[in-house]
Amino acid sequence: MHDVSRTDLTPVDFDPFVGAAVVTLPLTVQQSEVWVESQMGPEASCAFNQCFVLHLKGPLSVEVMQFALDQVVRRHDGLRARFDEKGDKQRIVADGDVRLALEDLSAFQERERKGMVDQILDREVSEPFDLVNGPLLRAKVLREAANSHRLVLTVHHIVCDGWSSSVLFSDLAASYAAGCFGLAAQLAEPMSYRKYVASVADAKEAATDEAYWLEQLTGELPTLDLPLDHKRPALRSRNGARETLRVGPELYGHIKTTGASQGATLFHTLLAAFEVLMFRLSGQSDLIVGIPIAGQSELENGHLVAHCVTTLPLRCRVDPSSTFAQLLRQIRSVLREGQAHPNVTFGSLLPKLAIKRDPSRPALISAVFNIDRIGASFDFGQLLLERVETPKRFVTFDLNVNVVDSGQDLLIECDYNRDILEAGTVRRQLEHLATLLDEIARDVEQSVARINILSAEERGGLVDVATYDTSPLHSLFEARASATPDSEAVAAGEQRLTYRELNARANRIAHALRQKGVQRNDIVGLAVERNADVAVGILAILKAGAAYLPLDPDYPRDRLAFIVGDAKARLVLASSKVRDSLQLGAAECLDMATAGDGLPEANPDVASVPADLAYVIYTSGSTGKPKGVLVTHANVARLFSATDPWFSFGPGDVWTLFHSYAFDFSVWELWGALLYGGRLVIVPYRIGRDPAAFRKLLVEERVTILNQTPSAFRQLIQADLDEAPAAYALREIIFGGEALELQSLKPWIGRYGDGRPRLVNMYGITETTVHVTYRPITRADVEAGRGSVIGEPIPDLYIRLLDERGEPVPVGVPGEIWVGGAGVANGYLNRPELNAQRFVADPLDPTGSARLYRAGDLARRLPDGELEFLGRIDAQVKIRGFRIELGEIEATLNAHPLVRQSVVVTREARPGDTRVVAYVVVNGGEDLTVSDVRKYLRTSLPDYMIPSFVVTLQSLPLTANGKLDVGALPNVFRSVGDDVPLSEPPAPGMEQLLAGIWREALRVEKINAGDNFFDLGGHSLLAVRVAVVLQGQIGWRMDPRSLFFQTLRQVAAQAEAAVTRPHATKGIA
């Protein structure tokens, strides 16, 4: 047997490449696209590094492998290509040999050796190629043992695609096997690289095919919005990783059979399943998925090493009501049509589409789906090829799914951008795909909107929640008053009431109400000023067996009149100061001041039960008319029993009644004090609207429990920062009423920490009795830039996150909040149709007895089980096809050191023209221009999230409930304070030079100093051309990525500084 380790091999006598001349060729359109992307920085170039690791068993001869590699490189011109600096020409050099390096790791222990191999492979995928000087192929042998090697081949995608790798390995294997015997391999005739390049340029079908694809991509083009773990960097990164999933032989067979039953191939079936998964994860029915097509498949001779792949932007509209079988047939048809028009490139289409470029994400295509079929194994002679690995560290798309079909099973490889997605998220998505495949193999006629993609545990079912003893609220209060009669219960300015006095006053009025004929579950209005009458009146109405209807005199008169009429309240308990101004219609008014004169102070004998109504609070309605929510004693009492282990409220606590008693946050404030023997400080309206005065009250009254809407607390923070740190007695600050933006807490935590007082975020809804969830907020949460985390439900409540069809959503995917449990109210007063829409049966409860409230709010479940609040469903914003997260813009603005507060909303400049508007409150005495704001935002946010208008305000307006009053924000459509007017022409010198280059590249007449290159229609290819031209004129090569974020004036200033700097380097800035 021939010794393959010998080095005295007989060389092949004839070498056809000796003396070959250098050939110059144009780049194909596909190559131009790769070249342009590769200029976007080292990461972008490395995303095109294709690394192949061949695991070989047997006695490998490095010398013979070098010989074989030389033959392959000389056979295929593309492997000897070098690319011009301008990206318009490629040279095929005669001497393009690639040196095969050997790294002998056999002396190391297995664990150490594995670490060294990982480091070597990491370097291979992370080292950019020099496209100008080459070579564009690297080769290395890693010797792990005498008969165990890894052959590592790394090649740039600009000269080698997936199809080409098979050609390369086939030729290499055959050449090695023959070379071991000193022979030349008998190889297939290669396709001429030069003829291929020429044929691409002369493709006659290109215009027809391009017209087809432009027709498919008309109208508003969708942008795939998958749920992300991290917000996108302002400039797209390429950091990647890979997760895999294996589909076993049994399911593999079922999938093939399912597809065949519908006249579809395995690829059609898998693609349809992937489209369903994207639809279910994103909630989008209009999808564009990239489908790679190998150009070699269209050639008479496909034995070609080159970059021939075209990515087709396949558009599919998923009808949620269709079955999977119907979708499969649709996708089969769409794909066949697309494959019949392959003579088009992704890059050639982009300039002709009305797409606003977003530097934070890939253009048009975010996800790619492909299938590779494993053919015959490559024959290296006495070397056994065990497997081929393809490590990846950088990626060009958000998701790139490649299915490897062995003929017996499937290996699904998912490359993903790890700067926006976590490995666990991608693993879950692959598991969802596996569940989906199993479901369609079982029943192909299932609706695509209802095909189960979750495990049984993820879907949920019957929920076991805690139960708590409940009693009527006034009974609980009476017990407390009996236990601590002389403790102070209420403080309202100079007026102070003990528990004994409060109980007695309420009892007298309750008797008066009974005398007026008030019965159990009647509705009695309460219209009093913010003083002790609030507590007295509420207790009196409950003690009479009725439910109180809050009528805050600070609310508009028309609203109060509507509420009284809608609730059919025949009696209103009112203070003398507000009685005459109320429009009560037919309702009788009972004066608080005199109603109980001469009546008993004993508790009325009323047989109230926990199921009786406690109050009817009206909330805003989508029709413009408020609606009354029916809340029982049991709803309220269990709220405190269930949360007691978290807070341990007690008689030593001092609470403020900060909010209007017509806002349900007041229910928590009032009973949190009175049920535990604490003290309730009622905050007058004027002090509640004066943050400095309220701060003083908190200190003087030694308040321990503070409840705030985030909007009100932001104003308190600013008032606090204007003074020296206060000696607060606070132990808990509880947020509710609106979304909490965690960054707004940074100044408070910086001053007082996060331990005492503790900061607690509680998401809640009037219809589910004030609070639903609980989540302490820490310094770490704020520093990590977390979203509005709302934690976990109260123990006797549960939350389902469901899509618009009532199906549970996967972890990380936004869904509507449906709340079940003991806090769910009785419904809306006199609104049967609305009750049927919002108070519904739990679709996942097998007993059919559970009721849920549909909140109309969006949230997502995080991998750790926590919930993150995302806002109202009807407030979701899309602009130019991009989903806009207004909260993310606010969080970024609030992180600016000069910004005190901000709010971001959308306004319509004209019908159909929606703009993002930011309202900013700047720290006193600070100067912050609009261009400063935009420049700051561009460092963290994609371009489509930059506000069109920035308006500075002295303060943000609040409603009577302490929430942000969006309607009171000025609706102005002009930018103020910009230090570079958009109409300012370029200044002489560098600005005018650069403007001339821009005009030539963009084909526009007018360029202003404040213009941005991409806003004027620029794209990556044009940016690179501008950089090349500028380098030719001034000798400085700018980074083309700078054009994404800077104005012409800023780029010109950077160029001016570069050329005037002593010893300036003439490279990438």
N, C-alpha and C positions, 0 to 999 in steps of 0.2 A: 504493500500500500504506500502511496506517495506521502512523504512527510510534509504536511502543510506548514510546518514551522520553519522550513528551510528558506533561506534568503537568496540562494543562487538560482533564481528562476530564469528561465529562458524568455527573454522579452519577445513581444510580437514584432516581427520584422517590419511590417508596413504601418506607418503612421500617417493617415490622410490629412491631419491638421497641421503638419509642420509647414511653416512658411505662409500660413493663411493670413490675409490682410485684415485690418480693422474695418468693420462695416458700420456705417451710421444709418440709423433708422428713426422714424418718428415714434412717439409713444402711442399705443392704442388708447382709446378713450378710457378703458378700464384701468390701464396703468396710470394715466393722468390723475384719475381720482385717487388712487392709492398714493401717488407721489405728493399730491396736494395735502392729503391728510397727514402724511408723514412729516410735513413741514411744521405741523402744529405742536412741536415739542418732542422731547425724547420719549415720553409715555406714548404719544400718538404713533410714533414710528415703531416702538416695540409692540404695539398692539397687532402689528403685521408680521411679527416674528413667529414663524411656524416651527415649532420644535418637535422632532420625532425621536423617540427613544426606542430602539430596537433591542429587545432582550434576546441575546444569542447564547446558546449552549453548545460547547464543543471547543476544540483547539483553534482559536482564531489567530490568523497571521496578519499583523498590522501592515506588513509590507504588501501583501497581496490585496488587502482592503484598500490601501493607498493606490495601488495599480488600478483596481476596479473603479475607484472614485475618479481617477484621472480620465478613464475611458468615458465614464458617464458625463463628466463636465465637458469633454471635448465633443461628445456626440450631440449635446443639446446647447444650441447657441444662447438660449435664454439664461443659462447658468453662468454665462460669461458676459452678461450685460452690465454696463455702467451708465449712469444717468447724468445728463448735463445739469448744471446748477440752476438753470432756468426752467428745467422740467419739460423741455420741448423736444429733446433728442436723447437717443440711447446709442451707445457704441458697443458693438460686439467685438471684444478684444480676442486676439489670437491666443495669448498666454493667460489663461484664466484658472490655472491649477489651484486646487485647494489642498492645503497641508492638513493631513490627518494627524492630530495630536493624540498622544497616549498618556493617560494618567493611571498609574498602577496603584490601586487601593487594596491590593490583596493582603498586605501585611497588617492591616488594621482589623480590630474586632468588629463584629457585625454591627453593633449599635453605633460605634464611631463611624464606621464606613457608610452607614445609611445617612448619617448627618452630613458627611462630606459629599455624598451623591446629591442630596437635596440642595446643598449650597452651590454645587456646580451647575445643576439644572436651573437654579434660580438666576445665576449669572447669565446663563445662555439666553433665557427668555427676557432678561432685563437689559441686555447690552444692545444698543442700537447699531444698525448697519450703516456703513458709509456708502450712501447710494452713488456718490460721485466716483469714488476710487475703488470701491469693492474690496474683496469679493463679497457676493451676496449669498454665499453658502459657507457655513462653518461645519467642521466635522471633528468628532472627538470619540476616542474609545476609552471607556472606563473599565479597567480590568478589576473584577471583584474576586476572582479565583482563576486558577489555571484554565478552567473550562467554563467560565461564566463571565460574560462581557456585556456591556451596554454600548451600542453604537448610537451616538447622539448626533443627529443631523439637524441643523438650524438654518432655515432659508427664509429670505424675505418674500412676502406674499406678492410683491410686484413682479416676480419672475417665476413664481410657482404657486399653483392653487392645489386644492384637494385632489382633483383628478390627476394632476401632474405628479403628486407624491407617489401614487401607485406606479406610474411610468418610471419614475426615478428608482424606486425600490426594486422593481422588476429587472431593470437593466443592471442595477448595482449587484443584485443577487446573482444573476446569470454571469456577469463579468467576474465576480469573485469565484464562483464555482469553477468556471473555466480557467481562471487565472491560477488557481491552485495547481493546475497541471501545465502551466505555461502556455495556455491556449487562448485564442480570442473567442469570445462567446458569439454564438449565432443569434443575433438580436433582430427584432422587428425593425423595419425601415422607419426612421423617425420622420415625423412631419417637419417640413422646413419652417423654422421659426420666421425666417424672412418673408416667405410666402404668406404665412399666417398674418403677420402684421399688415402686409399689403392688402390682403383680402378683407380685413376688418375695415380698413379705410375705404374700400370700394364696395362695401355691402349695399346692394341695390334695394334691399327690403327695409333699410333703416328708417326712411321717412314714413313708410306705411306703418311700421311697427310703433314708431314714436307717436304717431297720430292716434293709434289705438290706445296707448297708455295714457296720453293726455286726456282722452275722452273718459277713461275710467277714473281719472283723478280730478274731475270737475267738482264745483261746489265747495262747501266748507270741508276741509280735509281734517280727519280726526287725528288727535294726538293721544297715543296710548298712555293712560294715567293709571298705572299699576300702583297698589299701595306700597309706599316706600318706608323703610326704617329710618332713613336719614334724609334731610332735605338735600336737594341737588346743589353741588357747588356752583357758583356763578359761572365758572368756566368748566365745561365738561371734563371730567377726569376719565382715565382709561384703566384704573386699577381693577383687576379682575380676579376671579377665583372660579372654582368649578365644583358642582355637586352632581352626583350620579344616582341613577335608580335602575335596577335591573328588573325586567319583566320576564317571568319564568316561562318555560315551554307551554304549560297548559293555557295560561292566559294569552300567550302569543298565538297559539292555534285558534283560540276562540275569536280573537280580534281579526285575524285573517278571514275566518269563516264569515264573520259579521259583515266585513267589507265586501266580500265576494257576493254575498246575498243581495247586495245593492248595486252590483256591477262596478265596485270600486276596488282600487288597489290598496295595499297596506299603507302606502304613503297618503292616499286620499283619506283613509280612515283615521290615521294618526293626526294628520293636519286638521281634520274636522274636530277631533277631540281637543286639540290644542286651541283652536279658535273658541270652542265652548269654554275652556278654562279661562282664556283671556277675557271673554265676555263676563264670566261669573266673578272674576277677580276685580275687573275694572268697572263693571256696570255699564260698559259701552257696547252698543250693538253695531256700530260702524267701526270696522277694524282694518288696519293695514299691517300685514305681516310680510317680512322679506323672505323670498324663496330663492335660494341660490340655484342657478342653472349653469352647468358646465358647458362652455363653448365648444370643447372638444367633441361633445356628443353630436354636434352638427357638422363635423368635418368628415370627409371620406376617410382620412387617416387620423385617428385620435391619439396616435402615439406621439404626444407633444408635451414638453415641459414649458409652461408659460403661465401667465396670469390671464386666463380666459373666462373667468367666472363672471356672470351677470346676476345681480340681485334684483329680482322682479318685485315691485311693490304691489303685492296681491291684495286687492280690496274685497272684503267680504262683509255683507250686511246680515247680521244674525237676527232673525225674527224670533223673539222670545216665545211666540206661540207655536213655532214649528217643532216637529219631532226631530230627533237626531238623524233618522233616515232621510228626512227631507233636506236637512242641512247638508248631509253627506253628498247627496246627489247634486245639490247646488254647488258645493265646493269642487266636486269633480268637474262640473261644467266650467266653472270660472277658471280653474287651474288649467284645463285643457286649452281654453281660449288664450290664456296668458302664455302658455308654452308655445303656442302657434305664432307668437309675436316676440321672439327672443332677441331680435336685433335692436336692442336699446340698452342704454346703461342708466343706472340710477343717477349718476352725476350729470348726464346730459339732460335728464328730465327736470332736475331741480331748478335751474335758472328760468325755466318756462312755466313754473307753477307759482301761483300767488301765495307763497309761504313766507310768513314773517320768521326770519331766522332766530333761533334761540341757542345761544352758545352753551347753555347748560345741558343740552341733550342732543342726541343724534337727530339729524333732519329727516322728517317724514317717517322713517322706519326705526322703531325702538326695539322690536323683537324679530328674530330670524328663526325659521324652522327648516331643518334639513334632514335628510336620511342618507346614510351610507350603507352600502351592502358589502359585506366582507366576501371577497372573491377567493380564488385559490391562494394558498400560502406562498410566499416568495421563497424560492429554492436557493439557499446559500450552500448547497452541496452538503458537506459534512457538518455544517453548522445548522443547528435547529433554531428556527425563529419561534420563540415561545409566544411573544405578544409585542404589540406596538403601543406605546403610550404617547400622549400628546400634551405635555404640561403647558399651562397657560397662566400668565400673570397679568396680562393687559388685554383689554377687550375693546371692540369698536361699537358694540350695541349694549343696551341695558340687559337684554336677554338674548342668548344665542343657543338654541336647543338643537342638538345633533343626535339623531337616533341611529345607533349602529345595529344593523340587522345581520345576525350571524347565520340566519336560516333556521335557527332553533329557538332563539330567544332574542330579547332586545336589551341593549344598554343605552339608556337615555342620559346623555351628557348635557348639562346645562351650565354654560359659561355666563357669568353675570358680573355686573359692576358692583364691587364690594364697597364702594363709597356711598351707595344709596340702598343697598340690600344686604342683609345679614345672611349668613350661611343657613341658620335655622329657618328663616323665612323661605328660602329657595327649596330647602328640603321639604318643608310643608307643602309647597306648591307642587313639587314632584309627587308627593304622596296623594295630593288631591287629584293629580292627573291619573295616577294608578287606580284610585277609587273610581274615577270617571270611566276609565277603560273597562274596568270590571262591570260597571253598571250597564254600559252600552252593549257589552258582550252578552249580558243577561237579557236585555230588552232594548232593541234598537228603536222602538216606537215611543220612547219616553220624550216628554217635552224638554227642550234644551234648557229651559229656565228652571226646571225642577229636578233634573238629573242630580242625584245625590253625589256630592264630591267630598263629603265629610265623614269622619269615623262616627260610630255611634256615640262616643263620648263627646265629640265636638258638637253633634247635632243637639244633644240635650233631650229632655223628655219631661217626665214628671219631676217637679222640683220640690225638695223637702226644705221648707223654711221654718224658722223658729216661730213660736207663738208666745204671746205675753198676755198676762191678766190686764184687763182694762176696766175702768170705772168711769162714770160721768165726771167731767173735769171739775165741776163745782163741788162734787162730793169729795174729791181728792183735796181741793182747796180747803173745804170746811174741816177736814181732818187736820190739815196743817195749821189752820187758824186756831183750832182747839189745842194743838200741841204747843204752839209758840205764839200765844195771843198778843204779847207785848213787844214782839220783834217788829222792827220797821219793815213795812211791806212796800210802800210806794213813796217816792220822793219826786215832787214836781215843783221846782223852785223853792219857795218858802213853805209850801204845803207838804206835810208829812203825815202819812197814815200808818198806824200799826195794823197788824193782821186782824186784831179785834175790831178796830174802827172800820177797816175796809169791808170786813164781813158784815158788820152791822148796817152800814150805809147801803150796801148792795141788797141786803135782805129787805130793808124798808121799801126800796124801789121795786124789788121783785114782787112783794105783796101788792104794791100798786098795780103792777102789770097784770097780776092774777085777777085783781078786781075789775080790770078793763076787759076781762074775758080771754086773756092769753092762755092758750092751751099748748100741750106738748107738740113740738115740731112746727109750731107757728113760726113765721119769720117776722122779726121785729127790727126795724131800722135803728141805727145808732149814729147820731150826728152831734159830735162834741169836739171841742178844741183839744189840743194835745196837752192835757193836764191829768190830774187824778181821775177825772170823769171817765177817761177811757177805760181804766181798770174797773171802776165802779159800775159803769154801764154794761160792760161785757158780762161781768159776774151776775149782775141783776137779771139780765135777759136769760142767761143759762139757768139760773136758780128758778126762774118762772117756768122752765121747761121748754123755752123757745130757742130758736137759733138766731144769732145776731147777724144783721146785715150792715156792714160798715159803710158809712156815708161821710167820707172825709170832707169837711167844708172847704179845704184847700183845692178840691177837685172842681172842674167846671160844672156850673149849675145844670147845664143841659144833660150832662152825663149822669148826675145824681138823680135828676127827674126821670130819666130813662130807667135807671136801676130800680127806683121805687115802684114805677109802673110795671116793669117787667116781672119783678118779684111779687107783685100784688100785696105789698106790705100795707096792712091797714093801720099800723101803728108805728110811730117813730119816736124814739126816746132822744130828746135833743136838749142841748144847753140853751139858755135864754139868749146868749149872744149870737147864735147862728140860726135860731129857729125862724126868725122873720125873713131871712134871706133864702130859705129853702123853697123849692117849688115842689111841693109834696102831692099835688093833685088831690085825690080823695082820701089820702092817708091822714089819720089824726095824729097830732103832735102832743107828746107828753113832756112837760118841762122837768129836766133833771133836778133843778134846784128845789122844787116844791113837791115833786111827785110822791115822795115817801113820808111827808110830814105826818106825824102822829101814828104811823103804822108800826107793827112789831119789828123788833130787831132779831127775832129768832129765825132760824133757817126754815124756809117754806117746806111744806110737806108735799113734794112733787116726786112722783115715781118715775124719775128718768132712768133710762137704760143706756148702755154703751152705744147701741145702734141708733139712738136719737141724733138728730142734726145738732151740730154745734154752731156752725156759721155757714153763711153763703157769701163767698167773696167773688166779685166780678173781675174777670180778666179780659184783656183785649181780644177781640174776635177778628178772624180773617175777613169777615164781611163788613167790618167797620163798627159793628154793634157789639158791645161787651156781652159776655155770657157768664151766668152765675154757676159757681162750682159748689156742689152739695157735699159738705164734709161733716163727718160724725164725731161724737166724743171718742169713740173707739179709735178712729183714725189718728186723733191727736194724742191720746193717752199712751198708745203703744209706741209712738215716736220716741217718747222720753224713756220708757222702759227699755226699749231696744238699744238705745244709744248710751244708756247709763254707764256700761262698762268702759266706754271710750272717754267719757268726760268727768264722771263722778261729781256732778253738780251738787251743791250743798247749801246750807244756811249761811255760810260765810261768803257766798258769791254776791257780787253786785253787778246787775245787768243794766244796760240802757235799752229803753224803747226808742230807738233811733228812727225807725221806719213808720210810715203811715200805718194806722191800724186797718186800712183797706188793702194793704199789701201783706201777703201771707207770711213774710219773714217775721212780721210782728207777732204771729202766733207762737213762734219759737221763742221770741224774746220775752213775751208776757208770761207764758206758762213755765218757761225755763227758770224764771225767778220764783213765781208764786207756788209751784208744786214742790219746791225744795226748801222753802222757807228763806229764800234769798231776798234781796232788796232790788226793786225795780225803779230806775231813774228815768223818768219820762222827759225826753229831750224836746224842748220847744222848737217850733218850726224854724225860727230865725237862727237859733244856735246850730241846728242841723245843717243849715246852709252856710255857715261860717266856720270853716275848718279850724281856724285858730281858736275860736271860742269853744268849739267842741273839744279840741285838744285840752284846753284848760279845764273843762268840765270833767273829762276823764281822770285827770290828775286829782282834782279837788274831791270828787265823789268816790275816789279809790275803786274805780270800776275794775272788775276782774274778768268779766265775760263780755267781749265786744263782737257784735255781728255787723258785717258790712257788705255792701255790694262792692265789687272791685273798683268801680268808677269812683264811689265815694271815698274809698280807702286811699286811692291814688292822691286825692286832694288832701286827705289828712297827712299822708306822708310828706307832701310838699310843705304843709304848714309846720310839721314837726322839724323838717330840715332847716327851716328859717330860724329856729331857736336852738338853744343848747339841749342835749338829750334830757328827756323828761323822766321823772321818778314815777313811772307808771306802776300800778298794782296789777296790771293785766296778766292773766295766765292763759287765756284762750282768745284767739281772734279767728272767728268763723266766717268764711266767705260763702255767699250764695246770691241767688237772684240773677246772675249773668255769668258769662264765661270769665274765668280768671286767667289772665295772661301772666305767667310766672315771672317773666323778666321785670314786671312792674314792682315786684317785691324786693328787688336787689338793694335799693337804698335802705329799706327798713331792716333787712337782714344784716346789711353791713353795719348798721348802728346798734341793733338790739339782739342780733343772733336769731336762731330758730328754735331755741329751747324754752325760754320763758320770756314773752308769751309764745305759746305754740301756735302755728298757723295751720288752719284746717280748711280744706276746700270741700264744700258739700254741694254737689249738683242736686237740684230739686225742681219740682213742678207743683204748681198749685193743685193740680188734679191728683197728685199722689201725696199730698199733705206735707208741704214745705220741703223736706229733704228726702233724697233717695240714696245718695252715696256718701262715703266718708274717705278722706285722704289727707293725712298730715303732709305739709309741704316743708321740705328741708333745704338747707343751703345747697346741698349737692344737686337737688332737682333744678334749682335756678342756674347754678353754674354749668350744668350739663345741657342747658337750653331746651329742657323738656317742654312738650306741649301742655295743654290744659288737662292734666291728669286728674281724674275724679275718683279713682280708687275702686272700692268695692261697695256693693249694695249693703244697706242696713240689714241686719240678720233676718228680719221678717219680710223682706222684699227680695225680688229677683228681677234680673234684667235679661231680656232677649234682644239680640241685635239681628234684625231681619231685613231682607231686601224688600223691594216694592211688591214682590209676589208672596211675601210671608215666609220665605225660605231663610234659614239661618246662614249667616255669612261666615267665612273662615276668619281665623285670627289675622288681624292686620287690615281686614277689608272693612270699609265704612258700612254701617247698617243703621237703620232707624232704631231708636231706643223704644222698646215696648216694656212697660213696667208692670209687674204683678206682685201680689201680696197684700198685706193688711193695711197698707197706706192708700190703696186705690180708693178714690172717692166714689160717692153714689152716682155721679154723673153730672150733667148740666141741667139746670132748672128749665123746664118747658122747652127742651131742645131734643125731641126724640130722634130726629134724623141725624143730628150731630152726635148724639150718644151712640147710635148704631155704627157710626164711622170711627169714633175714637175709643169708646169703651167696648172692647171686643173679646170674643172667646180666644183663649190661648191655642193657636193652631198646632202646637206640639204637645199639648196635654192629652194623654190618651183617655182621660176620664171625661173630657169636654166640659168640666165644671169651672175651670179657672178663668178669671177675667183679667185682661190686660188693658193698660192705657197706652195708646199710641201717642208718643210725645211729640212727634214731628221734629225731633232733634237727631243729629247724627253723632255717632261715636264709633270707635273701633277698639277691639280688644287687643291689648299688647301681648307679646309672648309670655310675660310674667303673670298674665291673668288680669292685670289692671285695665281699667277703661280710660280712654282718652277722648275728651269731648271735642267735637269738630264743628259745632254750630248748628243752626237751623237748616233743615232741608231746603226750605224755600229761599234761603239766603245764599245758596251755593252759586258761585259766579264762574262763568266761562267767558273769556275774551279771546277772540281770534283763534278759537278752538282749544285754548289752554285753560285748564282749571286753575283758578286763582284762589289762593289761600290768604284771605285778608288778614287773618290772625298772625300768619307768618311775617307779613309785611310790618304789622304793628310791633311784633316782638323784635324785629331787626331795628326798627326806628327807635324803640325804647331803650335799646342797648347803646345808642349813641350817647356819649357823655354829656352833650349839651341839650339833650331832649328830656324834658320833664314828663310829658305825657303825649300820647298820640292816639289817633283813631283813623282807621282807613275804611272808606266806604266806596261804593260805586254810584255814579251819577250818569244820567243820559244827557249827552250834549244835544242830541237830536234823536228821534226814534230810530232804534237799531244801532246807535253809536254809543256804546257803553264805555265809560272811562273810569279809571281808578283815581280816587282823590284822597290825599293824605292831609289830615288836619293835625298840626303840630303845636304844642305848647313848649316854648324854649325857656330854659333856665333864665331867671331874671338877669338882665344886663348883658347877656351873651349875644353874639352876632353869628347867625347861622343862615347862609344864603341857600336858595333853592338848589343851585348847582352843587353846593356842598352836600346837601341831602342826597341828591341823585348819585353823586360820585360815591358817597358812602354806601348807599344801597346796592350799587352795581358790584361792589366787592363781595356781596353775600347772596344776592338774589339774581335770578335770570331776568333778562331784559323785559319780558312780558309782564313781570310783576313790579316794574318800576312805575310809580304813580305818574299819571299824565299831568297832574296838578298838585302842588303842595301849597297849603294855606296855613299861615301862622295865626294863632289865636292867643288871647290872654289866658283863657281857661276853657275847658270843655263844658258844655251845658249839661245839666242833670235834670231828670224828671223829679216829680214829688216823691217817688220811691227811691231816689238815690241812684237810679240807673242812668246810663248815658242817654241823653235826649237827641237821637239822630236827626229827628225832624227839625231841630233848632240849629243845626249846623248850617252855615252859609252855603248856598248852592251857587258857587261862583265857578265860571269856566275860564279862568285866566290864572296864569302863574305870576306870583309876586316875588320881588326881591332877588330875581336871578341876576347874578353879576356878569353874565355873558349873554347879552340879548341874542336871540336866535338869528336876527337879521343882520348882525354885524359882519361886514365883509372881512376876508382874510387880510392881515397886515402884510406890508411889503417884506420881502425876504423869504424866510423858510416857510411861512404860512402860505404865501402865494405859490411857491414852488410845489409844495405838497398838494395844494388845491388843484394845480394843473395836472398832477399825476392822477388825482382822484377823478377829475373830469374825464380824462382819457379812459380810465378803467371803467367808470360807471356809466359813461355816455350820458351825462347830465350837464346842463349848462351852468347852473348856479350852485356854488358851494359856499356856505357860510362858516364862520369861525366856530360856531357852536354846534355844527353838524356832526353826527356820528356816522361812520362809514357804513355800518350795517343797516342803520335806519334809512339810508339812501338807496338801499337795494344791494349792498355788497354781500359777498359770500366768501367762503374759504379760498376758492381758486383765485378770485380777484384780489383778496388780501395778500396772498403769496406773490402775485404779480406786482402789486404795489411795492412790496418789500424788495423785490428783485430790481425794479426800476429805480427805486430810491437809492439802493446800494450802488447802482451804476453811476448815479449822479453825484452822490456825496461821500461814497465809500463806507457808509454805515449800514449794516443789515439789521433792521428792526425785527422784533418778534411780531409776526403777523397777528398773533392773538391779542396784541394791545389795541388793535382796531375795534375789537368787540366792545370795549368799555370807554374809550377815550374820545373826546371831541377832536376836531382837526387842530384846534389851538393847543390842546394838551400833547398831541403827537408831535406837532411842530416844535414845541418847547423841549420835548425829550430828544428830538433829533438835533436841535441846536446845541443842547448841552453835550451831546455825544461827540459832535464834530469839533467843538471848541475845547473839550476836555484834554489836557495834556496826556500824551501817550494813550489816547483812546483806543480801545480794541475794536477792530472792525469785524465783529462777529454778531451773533444773536445777542440783543440787549437783554 
